[in-house]
Structure formats: C-alpha cells, structure tokens
C-alpha cells in the first residue's frame, strides 16, 4: 500500500506542483486547503496530469478542533508537508496579527496532531526570509538568522523554532525545514501554475498578467538599491525543481537518512538575478513587450539574497535543473492558457 502524505495548502502554487511530484513518485496524497488563495479546480488539473485526484478536505488548519477531527478521519498518514500559510510580505506588514494567528496556530495544531496520532515526519515550507538582509552572500545554512523584515518572515522563523523545540522533546519526530528562495514558473503541461486571488504579490504573476493585458503596467519597487542596476536581487527557482526537493526530503525522513531529527536546507539555484534582469529576460524569451514603471521601495523587502546550495546538493542529492528562460516561458504558457490567449 502506498505511503499516505498530508499536503497542507495543496491546492496552492507550490503545494499543487508538489502533489503532482508526490503522486508521480508513487505516494498517496491527501490535500487540506481552505481555498482562501486557491481554487478547487486545481485538483481536477492535478488529476489530468497524474491520472489521480488527491483526497481533499476544506478547512482552516488554525482551527484546532477541525484539525484534530481530520487526523481522526485519516489515520493512515505517515508524513506531512506543510505549505498552508498567509504569504504576502507587504500584506503581513499591514496585518501582523492575522499572519501570526494563522501561520503559528496552524503549525502548532499540526504538531499536536503528529504527537497525538503518531505521525513521525514533517517537511516545512520555510523561507530565505529567515536570514533577513544577510551581511555576506551567498547565504549558507550557517548564515545567522536575523530579525525578519516582515511579520511574514518572522512567522517562518518562529515556526522553525517551534519545530526545533518540538523535536527536542519528541525524539521519534523528524522534521526538515526547506528554506526556499523565489519560486516561479509553472508545470510544463500548463495545467497548473501560479494564479493568485486579486492583485498578485509576487513578481512573475504580475509580469505575466501585464503581458496578457490584465494589468496596465508592472510596478518595479525601487531602483535605488546597492545592486548592479539598482533593482532588488533574488534567487528565482523553478517551481517543479522546488517541488522535487520536497519528495527528496520526504524520502530522507522516511528512509531514516536524516542526521538529526530537525534539519534545514536552502533550496535555490545559487544564482542572483535582479528584478530588471528578470523582466528583460521575460521580454526576450516571449517576444512580448512590457509596460513598467519604477515606484518606491516596498515595506519588508530586502536588497538582495541568493543561496549557496552546496549542502542541499550534497545532503539531499538535489539541485535545480531548469533555466530561468524555460521557467519564464512556462509561466507565460500557463498565463496564456488561463486567459484563453
């Protein structure tokens, strides 16, 4: 019988791609999502790719009673991949309480479920935001964490701390935090991709929506950073590559390969690319011109960050494979399919 994995936020951007990779690797997947920033149709499209629709439950994981009832119903779960969270940096600055309440309570409710129902393994969707604005680049796993620039980033750091402390007193628990950089792109089938509700908070959906005529122009937040062209630098990773890292992490946990019962890894490409470089690359690979304007810096944003991926390559045996060109093209193909272009 296939190993059953709970994927929280599995109808979302990274979650849906990870469900596909898990199913294709032979796992049985249960998705929990409150659909606050995703759509139920995503599950149908997962089924078109893999031939199997994952089991699905819709509720808010910050609700302890509903989370407990879920674990009672699904007694065969062996591991959890936890994506479900509010995730917009700028919004978190405006709504800190909502972010702390949602992101921390859902984590604690899941760990409660692990403890009570004997589930040993969790992979957590963490973020490079835990490093703040690092003093030295690229960042390694030894780079000191810094006070977060946003409540969103702080929830990721606190969730890591909660997991670490949980693992200290629950020696049978094994947890991995994957600190990802900037996921972009879409599945090559163009059946799933990033489709935020309302105005996008992430750069690439804003680029593709502008190219598709949904948005009048792209706003680039700041051109006065201390970077080669003045725009912020990030490490953009293809979402399918990132999803595969979760499958590898699950295998590391379930095969007993983890060196300690709480580990963390950087998941990026190792290459820094500026916002303006990304925009120009999109224009080049798609042939679509983009209207954009420079506006003021956005609260909570850092100047530049990119990963040193040596440890994730050596320990997980994983590395990013897709180029930024094919990744941006996949995002554009997805946008065109969604808009019927």
Secondary structure as GFF3:
##gff-version 3
##sequence-region A 1 341
A	DSSP	beta_strand	4	8	.	.	.	ID=ss1
A	DSSP	alpha_helix	13	24	.	.	.	ID=ss2
A	DSSP	beta_strand	28	32	.	.	.	ID=ss3
A	DSSP	alpha_helix	41	50	.	.	.	ID=ss4
A	DSSP	beta_strand	55	57	.	.	.	ID=ss5
A	DSSP	alpha_helix	64	73	.	.	.	ID=ss6
A	DSSP	beta_strand	77	82	.	.	.	ID=ss7
A	DSSP	alpha_helix	89	94	.	.	.	ID=ss8
A	DSSP	alpha_helix	96	117	.	.	.	ID=ss9
A	DSSP	beta_strand	121	127	.	.	.	ID=ss10
A	DSSP	three_ten_helix	128	131	.	.	.	ID=ss11
A	DSSP	alpha_helix	151	169	.	.	.	ID=ss12
A	DSSP	beta_strand	174	180	.	.	.	ID=ss13
A	DSSP	beta_strand	182	184	.	.	.	ID=ss14
A	DSSP	alpha_helix	203	211	.	.	.	ID=ss15
A	DSSP	beta_strand	218	221	.	.	.	ID=ss16
A	DSSP	beta_strand	233	234	.	.	.	ID=ss17
A	DSSP	beta_strand	236	238	.	.	.	ID=ss18
A	DSSP	alpha_helix	239	254	.	.	.	ID=ss19
A	DSSP	beta_strand	262	267	.	.	.	ID=ss20
A	DSSP	beta_strand	273	274	.	.	.	ID=ss21
A	DSSP	alpha_helix	275	286	.	.	.	ID=ss22
A	DSSP	beta_strand	292	295	.	.	.	ID=ss23
A	DSSP	alpha_helix	310	311	.	.	.	ID=ss24
A	DSSP	pi_helix	312	316	.	.	.	ID=ss25
A	DSSP	alpha_helix	324	339	.	.	.	ID=ss26
###
